[in-house]
Amino acid sequence: MLTDAEWSDLLQGTFRLSCPEIVIESTGLIDGASTTGQGLLLQQAGTGFGFNVTGTITLPVGAILGQTGRLASLEETPPLRAIDAKGRRWVGEGVSSTATLELDGPAVVSGRVRRLRAAMQKADACPLLRLLVPGAIRLPVAVWSLEDEGILLTLTQLDGGVEITAEGSAPLPVGYDSRIEEALWFTFGELAAAVALERRIGSEVETVLCQPSFSGTVSPLGWPLLHPLPRNKAALAQIFLRYLKYAQGGPEGSYHQTSGNLRTVHSSMSSTVEEGALVLAVAIEAFVRREYPGRGAPSPDALNALDAIAELVAGWEGEASVRDRVLGCIGAIRKPNPRSALRELSKSGPLLPEHFVAWEATRHGAAHGQSTEDKLELIRRTVQLYQALVFLILGRIGYNGPIADRTSDGWPVIEFPPSQER
């Protein structure tokens, strides 16, 4: 287990472990070589974790060094094992290293580690799960307690991040730590990933230090400012828990598809407004195809008419390639399409008519090479598209309650689902 001081260092980006012994098995230029020495495991700004080792390289029998005796810029993925000053044993995963060997001096090896995992340790008192999530997330209260079907979640605001613990009498669902991260993304409008986690398994605790694959992005539009969810404690609790349950329906071992859409959207908003608008339009289309598969299908009468037309075309004795293309078009018309689905959802909810107008202008304009010269209009449309995606997700998870309307002057708080007559 990590100490409180080490936990704090991780949040500040100053974490480091002094290790009397670090062993790196080479799989690169000289297969079978290994480096043993003392050094540091430490946090590196922007690149996760790294290591520095000074020691001795042991070469396999028959290995021959070059005349300089130097191995420089040796990029590889060797196993890393370390024992820190407190006797904890660590294993590195996803290691990339550079080694330098002088004939008349010690070997120096440094590099990066994607993940550090400590050997299981006995623990008398430890929550089922403990996460440390750096970033700019701001909780509605300093200590936020939530009940998730027998699991007590406690989110604590820290200087520079959030600490999350989970307690319960039964084992946690598989991948629960990742689902918590996903619920944070949607609830607070910022990508967030744990830099450290402790997971209790029986009477032992597993400690993992991670290199986040992304961090919160800064949008030219002030992206977090546009997130429409309110600072209402009860409303945020409902949204967080509902999305957490929804995300658990995603594929095991990876993020829920909707969370993947959110990640892509947030990342795109650190680029240009044009890219952000197009990515939003595509994300909305993907969501509707996945979550509303029956929407946008032709009516029974329309299907009967299409069948009659297809029968006539099939009996036509003209150019075969033309006949086949027409039949292909008829087959495509029979299928649900996102444009019709979005039009339906803008009439029946949870979308509003202006959401459909914004989506159609952006999606089809981009598809046909059209550009919007009026940047203020594009920004306005982008805000509408983001609200449309959030509304679709809120409708899917079954939320009812207040929401900030970022598309209207003064950003009034309205009730969700919204009235179709505003």
ChimeraX attribute file (.defattr): number of C-alpha atoms within 10 A of each C-alpha:
attribute: neighborCount
match mode: 1-to-1
recipient: residues
	/A:1	21
	/A:2	14
	/A:3	8
	/A:4	9
	/A:5	9
	/A:6	15
	/A:7	18
	/A:8	17
	/A:9	14
	/A:10	20
	/A:11	22
	/A:12	14
	/A:13	17
	/A:14	13
	/A:15	17
	/A:16	17
	/A:17	17
	/A:18	16
	/A:19	23
	/A:20	17
	/A:21	19
	/A:22	26
	/A:23	21
	/A:24	22
	/A:25	18
	/A:26	23
	/A:27	15
	/A:28	14
	/A:29	12
	/A:30	15
	/A:31	12
	/A:32	14
	/A:33	17
	/A:34	19
	/A:35	22
	/A:36	21
	/A:37	21
	/A:38	19
	/A:39	22
	/A:40	20
	/A:41	25
	/A:42	20
	/A:43	23
	/A:44	17
	/A:45	10
	/A:46	11
	/A:47	13
	/A:48	19
	/A:49	25
	/A:50	23
	/A:51	24
	/A:52	19
	/A:53	25
	/A:54	20
	/A:55	19
	/A:56	18
	/A:57	22
	/A:58	15
	/A:59	16
	/A:60	12
	/A:61	8
	/A:62	6
	/A:63	11
	/A:64	10
	/A:65	13
	/A:66	7
	/A:67	7
	/A:68	9
	/A:69	13
	/A:70	14
	/A:71	18
	/A:72	12
	/A:73	11
	/A:74	17
	/A:75	15
	/A:76	17
	/A:77	20
	/A:78	19
	/A:79	18
	/A:80	21
	/A:81	19
	/A:82	27
	/A:83	19
	/A:84	18
	/A:85	12
	/A:86	10
	/A:87	10
	/A:88	15
	/A:89	18
	/A:90	21
	/A:91	18
	/A:92	25
	/A:93	18
	/A:94	14
	/A:95	22
	/A:96	18
	/A:97	21
	/A:98	16
	/A:99	21
	/A:100	18
	/A:101	19
	/A:102	12
	/A:103	11
	/A:104	7
	/A:105	10
	/A:106	15
	/A:107	21
	/A:108	20
	/A:109	26
	/A:110	19
	/A:111	19
	/A:112	24
	/A:113	28
	/A:114	18
	/A:115	20
	/A:116	23
	/A:117	18
	/A:118	21
	/A:119	14
	/A:120	18
	/A:121	15
	/A:122	14
	/A:123	15
	/A:124	7
	/A:125	10
	/A:126	18
	/A:127	15
	/A:128	20
	/A:129	21
	/A:130	23
	/A:131	23
	/A:132	24
	/A:133	24
	/A:134	24
	/A:135	19
	/A:136	18
	/A:137	22
	/A:138	15
	/A:139	19
	/A:140	15
	/A:141	12
	/A:142	12
	/A:143	14
	/A:144	15
	/A:145	16
	/A:146	15
	/A:147	14
	/A:148	15
	/A:149	9
	/A:150	11
	/A:151	17
	/A:152	15
	/A:153	20
	/A:154	17
	/A:155	21
	/A:156	18
	/A:157	18
	/A:158	20
	/A:159	11
	/A:160	14
	/A:161	19
	/A:162	23
	/A:163	20
	/A:164	22
	/A:165	22
	/A:166	23
	/A:167	18
	/A:168	16
	/A:169	9
	/A:170	9
	/A:171	12
	/A:172	18
	/A:173	9
	/A:174	11
	/A:175	14
	/A:176	16
	/A:177	20
	/A:178	19
	/A:179	24
	/A:180	23
	/A:181	19
	/A:182	27
	/A:183	23
	/A:184	22
	/A:185	22
	/A:186	23
	/A:187	24
	/A:188	22
	/A:189	21
	/A:190	24
	/A:191	23
	/A:192	27
	/A:193	25
	/A:194	26
	/A:195	22
	/A:196	24
	/A:197	23
	/A:198	21
	/A:199	22
	/A:200	21
	/A:201	16
	/A:202	10
	/A:203	12
	/A:204	16
	/A:205	23
	/A:206	18
	/A:207	20
	/A:208	22
	/A:209	22
	/A:210	19
	/A:211	20
	/A:212	18
	/A:213	12
	/A:214	12
	/A:215	15
	/A:216	20
	/A:217	18
	/A:218	15
	/A:219	18
	/A:220	11
	/A:221	15
	/A:222	12
	/A:223	17
	/A:224	17
	/A:225	10
	/A:226	17
	/A:227	21
	/A:228	23
	/A:229	22
	/A:230	19
	/A:231	16
	/A:232	12
	/A:233	13
	/A:234	13
	/A:235	17
	/A:236	20
	/A:237	17
	/A:238	18
	/A:239	23
	/A:240	22
	/A:241	21
	/A:242	18
	/A:243	26
	/A:244	23
	/A:245	17
	/A:246	18
	/A:247	22
	/A:248	19
	/A:249	12
	/A:250	15
	/A:251	11
	/A:252	10
	/A:253	9
	/A:254	12
	/A:255	20
	/A:256	19
	/A:257	16
	/A:258	21
	/A:259	21
	/A:260	14
	/A:261	20
	/A:262	23
	/A:263	20
	/A:264	15
	/A:265	21
	/A:266	24
	/A:267	20
	/A:268	20
	/A:269	22
	/A:270	18
	/A:271	14
	/A:272	12
	/A:273	18
	/A:274	18
	/A:275	16
	/A:276	22
	/A:277	27
	/A:278	22
	/A:279	24
	/A:280	29
	/A:281	25
	/A:282	16
	/A:283	21
	/A:284	25
	/A:285	19
	/A:286	16
	/A:287	18
	/A:288	23
	/A:289	18
	/A:290	13
	/A:291	13
	/A:292	17
	/A:293	15
	/A:294	14
	/A:295	20
	/A:296	21
	/A:297	17
	/A:298	17
	/A:299	10
	/A:300	9
	/A:301	9
	/A:302	13
	/A:303	16
	/A:304	13
	/A:305	12
	/A:306	18
	/A:307	15
	/A:308	12
	/A:309	14
	/A:310	19
	/A:311	12
	/A:312	10
	/A:313	17
	/A:314	15
	/A:315	9
	/A:316	11
	/A:317	8
	/A:318	10
	/A:319	8
	/A:320	11
	/A:321	9
	/A:322	11
	/A:323	17
	/A:324	13
	/A:325	11
	/A:326	16
	/A:327	18
	/A:328	12
	/A:329	12
	/A:330	17
	/A:331	13
	/A:332	11
	/A:333	15
	/A:334	17
	/A:335	15
	/A:336	17
	/A:337	19
	/A:338	21
	/A:339	17
	/A:340	15
	/A:341	20
	/A:342	29
	/A:343	20
	/A:344	18
	/A:345	21
	/A:346	19
	/A:347	13
	/A:348	13
	/A:349	19
	/A:350	22
	/A:351	25
	/A:352	25
	/A:353	17
	/A:354	14
	/A:355	22
	/A:356	23
	/A:357	16
	/A:358	20
	/A:359	25
	/A:360	16
	/A:361	15
	/A:362	25
	/A:363	20
	/A:364	13
	/A:365	14
	/A:366	17
	/A:367	9
	/A:368	8
	/A:369	7
	/A:370	12
	/A:371	11
	/A:372	13
	/A:373	8
	/A:374	8
	/A:375	11
	/A:376	10
	/A:377	11
	/A:378	19
	/A:379	16
	/A:380	13
	/A:381	21
	/A:382	26
	/A:383	22
	/A:384	25
	/A:385	28
	/A:386	25
	/A:387	24
	/A:388	24
	/A:389	22
	/A:390	22
	/A:391	22
	/A:392	22
	/A:393	21
	/A:394	21
	/A:395	16
	/A:396	15
	/A:397	17
	/A:398	15
	/A:399	17
	/A:400	15
	/A:401	18
	/A:402	21
	/A:403	23
	/A:404	20
	/A:405	22
	/A:406	20
	/A:407	18
	/A:408	10
	/A:409	7
	/A:410	9
	/A:411	13
	/A:412	12
	/A:413	16
	/A:414	14
	/A:415	12
	/A:416	19
	/A:417	19
	/A:418	18
	/A:419	13
	/A:420	13
	/A:421	6
	/A:422	5
